[in-house]
Amino acid sequence: MSTGPSDSEIISLVLKGDHNVYATLVDRYKSYVFTLTLRFTKNREDAEEVSQDIFIKAYRSLADFKGTAKFSTWLYTIVNTTCITFL
């Protein structure tokens, strides 16, 4: 069972102005994002840089997250697009 607030609850808090809670989402998904970006880039340093870009893009686009899919699915779309652009 997951501990702490749900992804939707965190997103709601961020959108209401509690920007520091976004770190919870980053902690929750940093391994997932890094693993995916490493598969694309095949280079650890590039994967780290692209991962940071992905979390910045996700933060800036949180208002566009509709909640019709899981946050991880939405985040994967950002990972995929960002990695393709990087390559």
Order of alpha helices (4+ residues) and beta strands (2+ residues): alpha-alpha-alpha-alpha
